[in-house]
Amino acid sequence: MNILFSIPVVLLTAYAAYTDIKRKEIDDWVSIVIVVYGFIVNSILDRSKLIESLFYAFVIFVSLYLVYLITNGSIGGGDVKLLTALAFYFSDKIVVLLFLSSVIAFLYGIVKGIKEKTYLKTETVFAPAIFAATVLTIPLMKVIM
């Protein structure tokens, strides 16, 4: 996948990170646009990838929605929708993105917890970590493919 195709996804996740920091909310339209864009890009590049993208989006949605239910919303609904949309775009590379975003959020939470002396009770927003992971995953797509 050409890195230029990923610029709109990077910009949309940057916007999602910004709104998550400012309002602790991610607009639904961001996820919708990523899914539509992913559908268009996957249709142009490789139609067989559409089924794979749907599969990964479904698996990510079900997994994260269960986490959302079990943890009483410690991961937000906007984060679930954003990662589901990114799964549709990134397909199997969503595993890398999800891992990276989790590590980034964990490290940030540890540093913030120590700094604020809230330790394991520290609350953070997840979309900035998703954005950082998106930026890191795009160059890896060429390497991993």
Long-range contacts (C-beta under 8 A, 24 or more apart in sequence): 1-41, 1-45, 1-141, 1-142, 1-145, 3-138, 3-139, 3-142, 5-41, 5-45, 6-138, 6-141, 8-33, 8-37, 9-34, 9-37, 9-38, 9-86, 9-89, 9-134, 9-138, 10-131, 10-134, 10-135, 10-138, 13-82, 13-86, 13-127, 13-130, 13-131, 13-134, 14-131, 16-78, 16-82, 16-127, 16-130, 16-131, 17-125, 17-127, 17-128, 17-130, 17-131, 19-127, 20-76, 20-78, 20-79, 20-125, 20-126, 20-127, 20-128, 21-125, 21-127, 21-128, 24-76, 24-125, 25-76, 25-78, 26-76, 26-78, 26-79, 26-81, 26-82, 26-127, 27-78, 28-78, 28-81, 30-82, 30-85, 31-78, 31-81, 31-82, 31-84, 31-85, 32-85, 34-82, 34-85, 34-86, 34-88, 34-89, 35-85, 35-88, 35-89, 37-89, 38-85, 38-88, 38-89, 39-88, 41-89, 42-88, 42-89, 42-91, 49-91, 52-91, 52-92, 53-87, 53-88, 53-89, 53-91, 54-88, 56-87, 56-88, 56-90, 56-91, 56-92, 56-94, 57-84, 57-85, 57-87, 57-88, 59-87, 60-84, 60-87, 60-94, 60-98, 61-87, 75-126, 76-125, 76-126, 78-127, 79-126, 79-127, 79-130, 82-127, 82-130, 83-130, 86-130, 86-134, 90-137, 90-141, 93-137, 93-140, 93-141, 93-144, 96-137, 96-140, 96-144, 97-130, 97-133, 97-134, 97-137, 98-133, 99-133, 100-132, 100-133, 100-136, 100-137, 101-126, 101-129, 101-130, 101-132, 101-133, 101-134, 102-129, 104-129, 104-132, 104-133, 105-129
